[in-house]
Amino acid sequence: MRVAWLAAVVLLLVTACTSSTVEPTTVGPATSSPVASATATSAPATTSAAEASTTPSPVQATGAASPVATSTTSPPCGDLIPESTGNAVRSYVDGGLNVGIVLGVVSPCGQDVFAYGSSALDGGGRPLDQDTVFEIGSTGKSFTGILLADMAQDNELALSDPIEEYLPARVTAPTYQGRSITLVDLATHTSGLPSLPDNFNPADELRPYADYTFDQMYAALGNTQLATAPGSQYEYSNFGFGVLGHVLELLTSMSYEDLVISRITDVLGMPDTRATLTPDMESRLALGYRDGAVMPVWDNPTLAGAGELRSTVRDLLTYLAANLGLEQSSLYDAMQLSHQRFHQADDTYSVGLGWHIRHTAFGEVVEAHGATGGYWCYLGFLESKRVGVVVLTNTYNSVDGIGLDLLGQS
């Protein structure tokens, strides 16, 4: 039982991708696995056995108030969130698959938010809204990619720099036939590093990243044997993004969280996007659930670049607006660099700096996904239409299909 649970839990900081083209259709609740539209860490077209074999149990409320749907005022151009999407959200929550869901849309004519469900099942929960705080898991990789792009734009580093230039002298970085791992290799999941370090063995399976140390990360780098040349093949790697975030820490002598705050969230006006919960954020945090049980929030101090942040729909709509150029920002050029197609993962996906680009019938969707023990997050936008979507839930059950359907209907 320990092995099976650990195998599932360590894969949660994933980019949840599918290999199929998504058509704009009305979404209903997932009925098979918690990753009905998601995959694990090896490649966009591959689903892990650990995830595929886990079916979400309906989440049962105990004395909880009935879910309440809330929405912001519709923008001037009409409803951005169609009734079919609201009905899909209600079906997920009323069907017991998710405790609550908040989604938002940003477009040239404004924003719209729809929320349904509660922050807790014990009767003391509050209705969700655009200021409810959730963990966002691997969605944080897009922030790491933008940090890297911003530093490249400012000539603080080059994307082609080998990582050994920034690591302590005592650390041996793996190479392949003389080819070093570069910063862009880490940011595009083409470094050749595995999904997780070979010495990853958490003491607490419910908080798997909390006790992993920098010394362990250094040892894992020294012990890694690359099977392919860096830059040649896509292999999703939390390990690689953890190393990338740490390299940026070493370069700037700042913590990962301080880098995100000073270079992204303070610049854009995102006060509720942090790794460390402020007292105010904690008061608005939705409890996370898996199979009806409350899951602890995750701390990820060493592999922070792979996913350590918490946020709200309000903040993430601001983030998407800046990425789409709907709001002016000094980060615009760095964001555009992070959206570029640096590597073709397969027929359905390209890879940017911390982003994945999904090729669909309705356009190329730039997206990031994340899941932790009791949360799921989806971000996606169509640059061609300047429309973006964020979906957050306080349950380990995929909401990617809701977001993609909404983009398809745009």
Helices and strands as residue ranges (DSSP letters): H 2-9, H 49-52, E 69-71, H 83-94, E 100-107, E 110-117, E 134-135, G 137-139, H 140-153, G 163-165, E 175-176, E 179-180, H 183-187, H 214-223, H 238-252, H 256-260, I 261-265, H 266-268, H 279-283, E 288-290, E 293-295, G 304-306, E 310-311, H 313-323, H 332-339, E 343-344, E 349-351, E 356-360, E 363-372, E 375-382, E 387-393, H 400-409
